[in-house]
Amino acid sequence: MIETRLTQRFGLTYPVLNAPMALVAGGALAGAVSRAGGLGLIGGGYAGTLGAEPNLAAEFERAGGSRVGVGFITWALAQAPSQIDHALALKPACVFLSFGDPGPFAARIHAAGVPLICQVQTLGQVDAAVAAGATALVAQGTEAGGHGGARASFSLIPEVADHLARTSPETLLLAAGGIADGRGLAAALMLGAEGVVVGTRLWAADEALTPAAAVARAIAGTGDDTVRTRAVDALRGVAWPREFSFRIMRNRLTETWAGRESEALANPGLLRADYEAARSRADLDMVATVAGEAIGLVHARGPAASIVANLVDEAELCLVGGAQAVKT
Amino acid sequence: MIETRLTQRFGLTYPVLNAPMALVAGGALAGAVSRAGGLGLIGGGYAGTLGAEPNLAAEFERAGGSRVGVGFITWALAQAPSQIDHALALKPACVFLSFGDPGPFAARIHAAGVPLICQVQTLGQVDAAVAAGATALVAQGTEAGGHGGARASFSLIPEVADHLARTSPETLLLAAGGIADGRGLAAALMLGAEGVVVGTRLWAADEALTPAAAVARAIAGTGDDTVRTRAVDALRGVAWPREFSFRIMRNRLTETWAGRESEALANPGLLRADYEAARSRADLDMVATVAGEAIGLVHARGPAASIVANLVDEAELCLVGGAQAVKT
């Protein structure tokens, strides 16, 4: 096992969470991650504000009695705030909020005795998350799949670690973005994180709700084949705040709109109907295949239990081997 | 000491190079890094094609007899290819080529018996560097200051490591981008690198040729205050290939042109005269202050010897501490 303050505080064997990926991380994935010794999370996504989102109660059932948490996109939750009460009634192991101000939800989460985990993409977002009483922060680097910011993990993690050490040393720090194997877990620990959030690698787990065609397309590519864009959200008419962008596999849509972000932002919803039609026929030249740069480290699907076990075994080897490079 | 294949192959005490930063890494910095146990590099920059560049022979003198290498911007060197012969006549410890095809220079470098180090920003650039006979590759993440690409270090390093393990296992791998302290060195080793190239932290070394006002401005900021842009090179009329962008501190110029990259690219040299005038009056609201995201980890200038010693001491502590987190 790998022991950190995270494993101690949450009673885990391994300091590994799955990202609460919307429409991907259901109860089957979250339950499998928790049973593997990590902490599984169900993706609450847009909190029902976009339609086609999970029945949280049913997904908690699918976790098979394992202790799992739930995550939401904070700015969307703000449009459907009662969803946090529904989620808390399911007794989640934690609530994981990303992309927006967690403040308005903090009191209800704390009153329920549920730990709050807040994901940040910049140093500038840290103080608000600490003020909301987060038990743990997640520093998410730009290499992450799906929505995120512009800062990369390598310096964001230690910079947030230093800031927390000065201002709130009890707050735990996790890393997200670019972590698909044990090398990434070991590196994140070196940089000052106490655990990791794994997206892309578990997006391709057998238990994930990811369409098979999307996984096949993504694992055929390399990490060079993703792009961060604001154009796609604008064109499909999903009103993401300006500071967040969407990392997806390059396709015909991203290439057509490359370098035309201002034009896309000026025409919100321009391709809404086309995008929905493409979704219904699973046309991945138009519909986003959501994966991070770490897709270049993913070569096959597989059960979450093996993914977590392999990741941790490799991290242990890296950590032990690293110490042996130090010669006295 | 920290032993890797890099330290063995180059006879170093520590697996640390300074980035050959144009107009910043002169002989004083390179010599100090080599005397501190790493490998110092003099920045040959645009190989004289932009004017105002170093007299390489004088900078090699300033290294004070220490064994140092030299780096060039490859696409610029292609416009002044005789510069590689001048550089090789100075008997550099290595030649470090970034941003362009190293192939045309490889034969002369090998004939001189000088090791070639090639920096790459994508997986897709690796095969050309291997084909050029590089002794070592540097995987440079987008978090780096100055020119670079879009991929971040966290997954680029292990993906390149895996590719080299399959195709050219003798080729060494270094990491660049976001590494300013021992945590970064330790993390890079976990990800599969065998050494690191440090830019921003040594950009702020006492021996660097960096203007004091630029360092003061940069260290007053955080890692949130840099931006990667193609607009500035276009506006100042420096013809960088499309795939590379410039990471600098945000200032009035970057904010004015944010989101207007296509417009800037369509008007090359639009602000050339204004930019030169601003440079002559050291107006940092217009002229670029070149720093990477790791500037948030840099809080003061200091001698290169202390920077390298502290970085290595911290890395050793991280590596030993990481192994202790593994419980059997």
Interface residues (C-beta under 8 A of the other chain):
Chain A: M1 I2 E3 T4 T122 L123 G124 G141 T142 E143 A150 R151 A152 S153 F154 S155 L156 P158 E159 D162 G177 G178 I179 A180 D181 R183 G184 A186 A187 A188 L189 M190 L191 G192 T222 G223 D224 V227 R228 G259 R260 E261 S262 G292 E293 A294 G296 L297 E316 C318 L319 V320 G322 A323 A325 V326 K327
Chain B: M1 I2 E3 T4 T122 L123 G124 G141 T142 E143 A150 R151 A152 S153 F154 S155 L156 P158 E159 D162 G177 G178 I179 A180 D181 R183 G184 A186 A187 A188 L189 M190 L191 G192 T222 G223 D224 V227 R228 G259 R260 E261 S262 G292 E293 A294 G296 L297 E316 C318 L319 V320 G322 A323 A325 V326 K327
